[in-house]
């Protein structure tokens, strides 16, 4: 059966999406402790206020992306101006001052055995089409290079800056003091590689986001819940998405049904 991308409509479909996230973030990557998840489901309070794109193949949910619009029920006029999950980590005041209509993308995940297929591309294509349909012209995501090293992430940031991939307008401020793990278990670069950063490459997910049009909008911080570094990246799809991806993402597809 062919791949289908659509919004989860039932409790069962949403839970299937949470289970995909559990298999990726808990079982495979081990970035979220099992004790934070119940019944094989990786979920939090923001899932109840979000839409969930799901990739379905042979009646099985094999991938998902969470999309959250501004959530009035979770705003407080001070610390949570949009009611978005990322506001637990960074201050979104710069967006709020400009009355930016902001949406947040999170928990992009595809089961390992399906990653060589076009699943993630079509999920992101559907995300672009969803935002366009809803009139949301600015989006943010927390990119997570697979490392718990702040030192290595600072090098990543410098490489991105030299490549022009750091946003020239937004530099989001972390809400809490930066926590640094006592022991680095997942370095991004070896010591020999760090001796010459001019030869270093950016992690694949940062490269993919930047090709689409996302730019880094704040310095990396360590996120204790995921036991990994996270980096805010923002994009105005109608303005900053490259012409190549805008054309690809806008093209109608019988795979996507939203």
N, C-alpha and C positions, 0 to 999 in steps of 0.2 A: 504494500500500500504506500502511496506517496505521502510525503511530509505535509503536515498542515499546521499553520501558525494561527492561533486565535486566543481570545481572552477566556480565562477560566470562568465558568458560569455556575458551577455547583461546588458544594463543600468538598465533594470527593475529588474534583479536579484541582481545587486549591491545595488540598492535602497531598495530592500527587506531586504538585510543584514543590511543596515543603519537603517532601521526601527526596526529590532530586537534589535539593539543596543540602539535605542531610548527608546523602551519599557523597556529594562533592566536597563540602566544607568540613564535615565531621569525619567520615570514614576515609576518604582519599587524602585530602590535604591536611587534615587534623589541625585546622586553624580554630575550630570551635570545640570546646570541651563537650563531651557527651552529656555531662550532668546538666548542661544548660538546655538540653533538648529532651522532649518527652515523646515516647511512642514513635521514634524514628522520624520526627518532624522538626525541621529547623525553621522556627518562626519567632516573631516578636510582635509587640503591640502595633507596629506600623503596618503589618500585613492586613489588619482589619480595615485599614483606611486606604488600601492600595488596589490597583488593578494588577492582575498577574497574566502576562503573556505566557502561553505554554506552547511547546512544540510537541506535536503528537504524531507518532508513527506506529502503525499496526496496533492502534488503540492504546498505546503506551505513551505516557508523558516522559519525554527524554530530555527536555530542556525547558528553561524558564527565565524570565526577566521580570523583576518587580518595578512597577511604575507608580509613583506617588505624586499626586498634584497637591497644591496647597490645601492643608487640612485645618479648617477653622477650629474644629473640636480640640486640636492639640496645640493651638497657639495661646500665648499668654501676654502678648504685647511687649515682651521684654527679652526673655531668653529664647523663646521659640516664636519667631515672627511669621514663619511659614508652616510650622507644625511638621516639618520634614525630619527624617531620621538623621541626616547629616548634621543637623543643628546640635546634636549631642556632642559633636566634635569641634565644629567651626562656627564662628559668628557670621550669620548671613545678613547682617546690617547693611553692607554695601549694596546688596541687591534690593533690600527693602527701601532704602533711601531713594532709589531710582524707580520704585514701583515696578520692578521686574517681575513678570509673570513666569515663575520658576517651577519646573518639574524636576523630579529626582529619579534616577535610574539606579537600581541596586540588585544585588544577588544574581547577576548574570551567571548562569551555570548550565552546563550540558554534560550528560553522562559520558564518561571517558570513552566508551566504545563507539560513540557517535560523533566524536570531535573532528574526524576527518571528513565528515559530511558538511553540508552548507547550513547546518542548523543555527549556529550563532549568528552568521551573516543574516539569515532570514529573520531571526528574532530582533536583531537591531534594525533591520529594514522596517519591520512591523512597528517598532518603537518610534522610529522617525515618522511613519505615517500616522500613528496614533497622536503624537504631539501636534503634527500639522492639522489634523482633523479637529483637535481640541483647542487650537489656537494658542498653544504653549510654545513660545519661540525662544526659550532659554532653558537649558537643561544642565544638571550637575550630576556627577557620579564620583564615588570614592574609589579611585583606582588602587588596587592592592598588589604591588610587586611582591613576589613571593619571598619576602625577607622579614626578619625581625631586627635588622640592624639599622639604627638611625644613621650611623656613620656612613654606611654604604648608600643609604637613601639620600644623604646630602650630596654624595658624588653623583648619583642619578640626577638630582635636581640641577647640579651644575652642568652636566652634559646636556640636559634638556634646555637650559638657559642658552648655552652656546649654539644650540640648533634652532633657537627662536621659538621654542615650544612652551615658554612660560608666558602667561597672559600679561599684557602690558597695562591692564586696567585693574584687575582684581588680584588682591593678595589677602586671602582670608586669614583671620587671626584665630588660632586655636583657643578653645574655651578653657582648657585646663592646662596645668603645667605638664610639660612633656615627660612622660614616664619612659625610662630606659630599662629594658630587661637586664638582669644581672649577668645572664649568660646568653651569648648569641648562638642560636642553634641553626639558623638558616641564613648564612651570609649570601649576599648578592654577588660579590666579587671576591676573588682570591687576593692575597696580599701582593703577589707578583703582578696581577692585573692592575691593581691600584697604583703601582709605581709609575704607570703611564696612562692617565685617564683619557688621553686623546685617542687611544685605541679601543676604548670601552664602548659597548653597545647598550642601548636601553632595553629594558625587559619587553617581551613581545606585546603584552597587553597595553603598555604605554605607547608603543609604536602604533598599534592598531587604533587606539583612541585618537592619537595625533593625526593619523592619516585621514580619519573621518572629519576632523576639524576641532577636536577638543584640545584645550590648552591647560597647563597646570596653573592653578589659581591659589596656591598657598604652599608653604613648606611642609614636607612630610612629617607626620607624627606617628608614634606607636599607639596602636589601638589594642588595649588589653583584651577585650572580648574576643577578637580574632587572633590575638597573639602575632600580629603582623603589622607592618607599617602601612599606612594609608595616605593617599595623596588626592586632594580635591582637584577635579578637572571640570571645566565648564565649556559650554558651547552654545552659540546661537544658531540653531540648525539652518535657518533661512539665510544667515549672513556668513557663518564661518565653516559650514560643511563644504568641503571641496566640491567643485563642479562635477568631478567624476562620481563621487559618492551620492551627491544630490540627484544625479541622473539615475544612478542605480537604485537608490532608495525610493525614488518617486515612481519608478516604472511599475505598472500594475502587474500583479502576480496572482495566479489562481491558487497558490500555496497559502497566501495570507488572506485571512477572513476576519476582519475587525470592523 
